[in-house]
Amino acid sequence: MIEINNAIKKRFCKDFSLPINVFDEPYFEYFVDLYDPLLNVKDKINLLNNALLKCDNQDDFFQQGNIISNKIKDLISNSESYKKFNSIDLNDFPLKKNVSQQNIYLVTNINKEMISIDLEKANFNSFRLFGLQEEIGCPTYNDLMKKFTNEEYYLQSKMIRQVIFGDLNPARQQRIQKYIIQNLCEKLLENGCEISSASSDEIIIKNKTDIKEIKDILKDVDDKFKFFRIEKFHFDRVSDEFDFFVKKTTKENGEEKVEFKNTPSFVFAQVYKKHFKMPTNEYDMLFYHEGFLAEYKEPLFSNKPINKAHPWLKNPINI
């Protein structure tokens, strides 16, 4: 099997948007173990291992992702739908400045219940307005990916989707997404919703907490706009010292999803441990500076002493 070196680890973390930025051992293995309860990192590493088994070497692994993304870009860019997308007059998709994106992660919003309306895979689904899905026979992004691979690692990779659509006139995609968001906002505002923020792929409602009510309001919008997820959430601040927040979202199946907001990756371990009431150790203080491994001299949250003992993994994983 191919050795999982630092280059592969770095690509792996980008593919799944993982907050790990130290790749040397034994540190990387430690962070995998630390974040696994929240982010299912070990399951993702299993996907990586399965993908590597089918590759001859590191270059082959990197190339596989490029081959898949290039084939999909070729398929879309040669379609009539994409030609229409590129040539259509954007004045047909006018934008009004009634709502804009705002930072909601403020102390004044702590523990307030809000509703998020999030466009799912917005870059792919924005092409619905031009008939792409029907033309290529792929109603969903997963259907599109499965035309070229069944490898679960690539199917779940967040980075590949960004690479694909980042080369397909993303500025126009953003314009179309904003037009869709605007149409949803107008419907919500007409029905008494107060909107805190509206980006190109998400709307935040601050005065409603009933998801069924929001679904009823949006049930009559154009079918081409119906690729959104509606969820209830609230957030709290990790500590009074810094504006690092923990967002808790209630998913449709009733499970709670936990996300850290306003938290840079180089202090993520300390913030994560602060939230989960875990003692800080020297591994949590590590980061790269200009290619060299460095260590903070003092912990971020100074009211707790640093535990100088290096952690030993009880159940190390094979990577």
C-alpha positions as semicolon CSV with decimal commas, in nm:
position;residue;x (nm);y (nm);z (nm)
1;M;0,000;0,000;0,000
2;I;0,113;0,357;-0,067
3;E;0,268;0,529;0,234
4;I;0,048;0,812;0,358
5;N;0,302;1,093;0,362
6;N;0,253;1,458;0,452
7;A;0,149;1,556;0,099
8;I;-0,130;1,298;0,099
9;K;-0,237;1,397;0,452
10;K;-0,256;1,762;0,346
11;R;-0,467;1,673;0,042
12;F;-0,689;1,452;0,259
13;C;-0,758;1,737;0,501
14;K;-0,840;1,972;0,213
15;D;-1,072;1,717;0,054
16;F;-1,279;1,693;0,371
17;S;-1,227;2,045;0,514
18;L;-1,068;1,907;0,831
19;P;-0,910;2,151;1,079
20;I;-0,579;1,963;1,093
21;N;-0,274;2,158;0,980
22;V;0,011;1,962;1,143
23;F;0,097;1,655;0,937
24;D;0,416;1,520;1,097
25;E;0,386;1,215;1,320
26;P;0,298;1,146;1,593
27;Y;0,099;1,471;1,586
28;F;-0,123;1,395;1,289
29;E;-0,235;1,066;1,443
30;Y;-0,312;1,250;1,766
31;F;-0,537;1,504;1,590
32;V;-0,716;1,228;1,400
33;D;-0,799;1,065;1,733
34;L;-0,891;1,398;1,896
35;Y;-1,139;1,510;1,628
36;D;-1,284;1,171;1,539
37;P;-1,582;1,184;1,781
38;L;-1,709;1,503;1,614
39;L;-1,585;1,475;1,254
40;N;-1,567;1,098;1,189
41;V;-1,207;1,137;1,076
42;K;-1,127;0,765;1,102
43;D;-1,412;0,675;0,868
44;K;-1,274;0,926;0,620
45;I;-0,927;0,777;0,654
46;N;-1,077;0,440;0,570
47;L;-1,211;0,597;0,250
48;L;-0,863;0,731;0,179
49;N;-0,707;0,389;0,234
50;N;-0,957;0,229;-0,003
51;A;-0,879;0,488;-0,270
52;L;-0,503;0,441;-0,227
53;L;-0,533;0,064;-0,271
54;K;-0,637;0,130;-0,632
55;C;-0,345;0,364;-0,704
56;D;0,009;0,276;-0,806
57;N;0,179;0,566;-0,627
58;Q;0,126;0,913;-0,480
59;D;0,117;1,083;-0,819
60;D;-0,147;0,837;-0,936
61;F;-0,362;0,926;-0,634
62;F;-0,339;1,299;-0,703
63;Q;-0,398;1,241;-1,072
64;Q;-0,718;1,043;-1,012
65;G;-0,889;1,347;-0,865
66;N;-0,769;1,560;-1,156
67;I;-0,894;1,307;-1,413
68;I;-1,241;1,297;-1,256
69;S;-1,272;1,675;-1,226
70;N;-1,143;1,732;-1,582
71;K;-1,391;1,482;-1,730
72;I;-1,679;1,649;-1,549
73;K;-1,565;1,995;-1,655
74;D;-1,546;1,874;-2,016
75;L;-1,894;1,723;-1,996
76;I;-2,049;2,043;-1,861
77;S;-1,851;2,291;-2,071
78;N;-1,949;2,112;-2,394
79;S;-2,320;2,105;-2,309
80;E;-2,583;2,330;-2,466
81;S;-2,695;2,425;-2,116
82;Y;-2,354;2,565;-2,032
83;K;-2,346;2,762;-2,357
84;K;-2,683;2,909;-2,265
85;F;-2,558;2,984;-1,914
86;N;-2,262;3,176;-2,056
87;S;-2,450;3,368;-2,324
88;I;-2,772;3,464;-2,149
89;D;-2,828;3,829;-2,060
90;L;-2,783;3,864;-1,683
91;N;-3,032;4,149;-1,688
92;D;-3,288;3,868;-1,705
93;F;-3,179;3,788;-1,347
94;P;-3,208;4,129;-1,178
95;L;-3,084;4,171;-0,822
96;K;-3,238;4,402;-0,565
97;K;-3,051;4,524;-0,259
98;N;-3,325;4,449;-0,007
99;V;-3,117;4,200;0,195
100;S;-2,743;4,144;0,220
101;Q;-2,496;3,917;0,393
102;Q;-2,424;4,012;0,754
103;N;-2,214;3,861;1,029
104;I;-2,458;3,690;1,263
105;Y;-2,192;3,557;1,501
106;L;-2,228;3,833;1,757
107;V;-2,262;3,827;2,134
108;T;-2,611;3,978;2,101
109;N;-2,727;3,669;1,910
110;I;-2,597;3,408;2,155
111;N;-2,851;3,132;2,228
112;K;-3,117;3,285;2,002
113;E;-3,297;3,024;1,794
114;M;-3,271;3,099;1,423
115;I;-3,354;2,920;1,101
116;S;-3,110;2,859;0,818
117;I;-3,217;2,805;0,458
118;D;-2,913;2,666;0,284
119;L;-2,881;2,599;-0,090
120;E;-2,749;2,244;-0,121
121;K;-2,453;2,209;-0,360
122;A;-2,546;2,552;-0,489
123;N;-2,280;2,568;-0,761
124;F;-2,409;2,251;-0,929
125;N;-2,778;2,317;-0,869
126;S;-2,767;2,674;-1,001
127;F;-2,744;2,513;-1,347
128;R;-3,099;2,383;-1,301
129;L;-3,221;2,712;-1,443
130;F;-3,052;2,625;-1,774
131;G;-3,156;2,260;-1,803
132;L;-2,815;2,102;-1,737
133;Q;-2,942;1,825;-1,514
134;E;-3,192;1,708;-1,777
135;E;-2,944;1,737;-2,062
136;I;-2,672;1,524;-1,900
137;G;-2,915;1,292;-1,723
138;C;-2,790;1,371;-1,372
139;P;-3,055;1,503;-1,131
140;T;-2,803;1,526;-0,845
141;Y;-2,434;1,601;-0,800
142;N;-2,378;1,243;-0,684
143;D;-2,534;1,115;-1,006
144;L;-2,289;1,334;-1,197
145;M;-1,990;1,205;-1,001
146;K;-2,098;0,844;-1,047
147;K;-2,072;0,884;-1,422
148;F;-1,695;0,883;-1,367
149;T;-1,625;0,712;-1,034
150;N;-1,782;0,495;-0,768
151;E;-1,498;0,557;-0,524
152;E;-1,659;0,694;-0,208
153;Y;-1,356;0,907;-0,126
154;Y;-1,406;1,120;-0,436
155;L;-1,785;1,117;-0,402
156;Q;-1,756;1,276;-0,058
157;S;-1,469;1,512;-0,137
158;K;-1,572;1,873;-0,089
159;M;-1,266;2,007;-0,264
160;I;-1,328;1,827;-0,595
161;R;-1,667;1,997;-0,631
162;Q;-1,508;2,336;-0,566
163;V;-1,234;2,264;-0,821
164;I;-1,488;2,158;-1,086
165;F;-1,720;2,454;-1,056
166;G;-1,441;2,698;-0,981
167;D;-1,344;2,659;-1,347
168;L;-1,697;2,698;-1,487
169;N;-1,752;3,074;-1,471
170;P;-1,802;3,097;-1,093
171;A;-1,889;3,468;-1,108
172;R;-2,198;3,384;-1,315
173;Q;-2,283;3,098;-1,084
174;Q;-2,276;3,342;-0,790
175;R;-2,504;3,582;-0,977
176;I;-2,758;3,305;-1,043
177;Q;-2,737;3,183;-0,684
178;K;-2,802;3,536;-0,556
179;Y;-3,101;3,560;-0,788
180;I;-3,241;3,237;-0,643
181;I;-3,173;3,354;-0,287
182;Q;-3,344;3,686;-0,367
183;N;-3,657;3,506;-0,487
184;L;-3,670;3,302;-0,168
185;C;-3,615;3,615;0,041
186;E;-3,900;3,799;-0,128
187;K;-4,137;3,513;-0,048
188;L;-4,019;3,504;0,313
189;L;-4,044;3,881;0,361
190;E;-4,396;3,883;0,217
191;N;-4,492;3,637;0,491
192;G;-4,353;3,825;0,789
193;C;-4,006;3,677;0,818
194;E;-3,723;3,895;0,943
195;I;-3,397;3,813;0,766
196;S;-3,069;3,865;0,949
197;S;-2,846;3,774;0,656
198;A;-2,863;3,651;0,298
199;S;-2,547;3,535;0,123
200;S;-2,522;3,370;-0,218
201;D;-2,615;3,032;-0,070
202;E;-2,779;3,083;0,272
203;I;-3,059;3,281;0,435
204;I;-3,082;3,336;0,812
205;I;-3,425;3,406;0,963
206;K;-3,425;3,555;1,311
207;N;-3,792;3,577;1,412
208;K;-3,922;3,230;1,327
209;T;-3,850;2,895;1,491
210;D;-4,108;2,669;1,325
211;I;-3,952;2,485;1,032
212;K;-4,291;2,364;0,908
213;E;-4,405;2,727;0,878
214;I;-4,105;2,810;0,660
215;K;-4,162;2,503;0,444
216;D;-4,525;2,609;0,393
217;I;-4,416;2,961;0,294
218;L;-4,173;2,827;0,032
219;K;-4,381;2,539;-0,102
220;D;-4,501;2,739;-0,402
221;V;-4,167;2,873;-0,524
222;D;-4,039;2,767;-0,865
223;D;-3,940;2,398;-0,864
224;K;-3,602;2,496;-1,007
225;F;-3,531;2,680;-0,681
226;K;-3,616;2,383;-0,459
227;F;-3,275;2,255;-0,366
228;F;-3,254;2,406;-0,020
229;R;-3,228;2,259;0,330
230;I;-3,414;2,419;0,621
231;E;-3,270;2,375;0,971
232;K;-3,301;2,531;1,315
233;F;-2,987;2,639;1,501
234;H;-2,842;2,843;1,782
235;F;-2,490;2,918;1,894
236;D;-2,290;3,001;2,204
237;R;-1,950;3,152;2,271
238;V;-1,673;2,912;2,373
239;S;-1,548;3,155;2,638
240;D;-1,581;3,520;2,730
241;E;-1,219;3,584;2,630
242;F;-1,257;3,546;2,252
243;D;-1,532;3,549;1,990
244;F;-1,506;3,180;1,902
245;F;-1,852;3,030;1,865
246;V;-2,007;2,683;1,865
247;K;-2,306;2,643;1,637
248;K;-2,556;2,366;1,714
249;T;-2,795;2,270;1,435
250;T;-3,093;2,037;1,467
251;K;-3,096;1,816;1,156
252;E;-3,409;1,672;0,996
253;N;-3,345;1,333;1,156
254;G;-3,331;1,496;1,500
255;E;-2,953;1,465;1,539
256;E;-2,752;1,765;1,654
257;K;-2,466;1,889;1,438
258;V;-2,187;2,081;1,612
259;E;-1,968;2,330;1,421
260;F;-1,705;2,578;1,533
261;K;-1,734;2,927;1,385
262;N;-1,483;3,215;1,369
263;T;-1,213;2,966;1,473
264;P;-0,881;2,968;1,283
265;S;-0,728;2,625;1,223
266;F;-0,404;2,711;1,407
267;V;-0,593;2,746;1,739
268;F;-0,871;2,501;1,661
269;A;-0,745;2,229;1,897
270;Q;-0,738;2,467;2,194
271;V;-1,086;2,602;2,120
272;Y;-1,221;2,250;2,063
273;K;-1,080;2,133;2,396
274;K;-1,208;2,441;2,577
275;H;-1,560;2,369;2,456
276;F;-1,548;2,001;2,546
277;K;-1,378;2,072;2,881
278;M;-1,061;1,881;2,799
279;P;-0,715;1,974;2,933
280;T;-0,472;2,134;2,689
281;N;-0,140;1,964;2,616
282;E;0,170;2,051;2,413
283;Y;0,042;1,889;2,094
284;D;-0,249;2,135;2,088
285;M;-0,001;2,423;2,081
286;L;0,168;2,318;1,755
287;F;0,143;2,490;1,416
288;Y;0,354;2,544;1,105
289;H;0,533;2,874;1,047
290;E;0,695;2,921;0,705
291;G;0,731;2,546;0,670
292;F;0,872;2,484;1,017
293;L;0,694;2,321;1,308
294;A;0,643;2,581;1,583
295;E;0,481;2,586;1,924
296;Y;0,295;2,856;2,116
297;K;0,471;2,938;2,442
298;E;0,144;3,001;2,627
299;P;-0,203;2,850;2,590
300;L;-0,480;3,058;2,440
301;F;-0,701;3,025;2,748
302;S;-0,456;3,129;3,017
303;N;-0,681;3,059;3,314
304;K;-0,598;2,687;3,286
305;P;-0,242;2,548;3,321
306;I;-0,101;2,355;3,029
307;N;-0,054;1,981;3,076
308;K;0,308;1,919;2,981
309;A;0,272;1,542;2,938
310;H;0,263;1,426;2,577
311;P;-0,055;1,225;2,509
312;W;-0,038;0,854;2,437
313;L;-0,303;0,716;2,205
314;K;-0,485;0,423;2,361
315;N;-0,615;0,304;2,025
316;P;-0,372;0,418;1,755
317;I;-0,492;0,389;1,397
318;N;-0,298;0,256;1,102
319;I;-0,259;0,525;0,838
